[in-house]
């Protein structure tokens, strides 16, 4: 009887600690991975792969959202340094910049889908979303998205903004459908991560009136950089033309108020990874 009481007491003490273990999410645009630029030679591909592996081995994420990855084979080799992590979904869009979701958690279902075309051809957003319904303990689902929205051209900013706004409009519709579907099966939460190529900062005049992120905030998505000073959340290094800026974001729904941070890892990409811990 005494041993039984000790056993149950140990469970009471240990289980809350296990439940409190955070889930680490990393989102990272890897810049034409592997290689760092289009049609990179083999030596450049090996160099970026090894540097990215070293960085990922240190970060040890449980969920990984990547952008600008060439193919499944490259993604699988990269995540092999994280015990238990598997590539769950990778897109198959035109070109060599694919979106990846990898995780230590099992997947219920997942796929990628191009954005639907609407209106003039010049307004069609490129690429699409990559989605995975990850199965968390306790019959819970984390509806996870990896995004890479339209980049900013030199003379096409107005059109680029329209493409991003249309993409996030379609994203919100898809998330609502998945919330209804998986809500019938258990508790669910939403995580949207990636390179949005825009910022909500009021002091950035290029994007002052853009609705891409603001429309999601108004719909109940939490910006995990909320309250983080701008200098501490710059995800893209400064160039000759532009200052450093926050283009990479993680948005959540029904995950409380987690706060993201930027890991300033140099020598891998022109973007820094965004790290978020959720419970």
C-alpha angles and dihedrals in degrees: 000000000000091000091049091054091050090050094053092044090054090052091051090053098041103042096062089050091052091047090052094057107121124234111230117218123190126189118188138168102211099194110238093336124232104031106017096245138041116291092003116184120252094260092056091047092052092046095053092042093055093046092049091048091053091050094047092047088058095046095047097193124193092206124029127192114188136183133195095030118150103217149334093272092057092047092048093051091050097050093046088090091066111075112238096007120133134181104251103178136004126180126239101209125149114286132014101296107096131169121234138197116193127171149169087226123083119255125235094193139330145168145158126245134187117238111262117252118243132171122345118012090236089063096054110120115231126240116357142224132309114211136189129174100212119201113230126187116281098039092291128144129211108203100210129191132187114200139185110182128195116300123229117262123203096250103016105068096125092051092044090054091051090052093052092047091051091049093053091046088058091043092056090052092051093048091051090053093049091047090055092046099047094034087072090060102044145303116331138186132185132235121183116184137168151075108323094174089220140076134213092220111132093213093063103087095192092068102026095118099031115124099197097105099017092060090056092047089052089052094058103270114140119227104221091206090063109134094010111125113248094242090056095053103046105136100177122057121237119265133193090268103038139030123240111287145180107252099143117076142172117209125188142189125201093001099108118240107314118171122221128216135198121237108210098217111167131201098036109074143348085250128065120224120255115222125200130178117205131181 
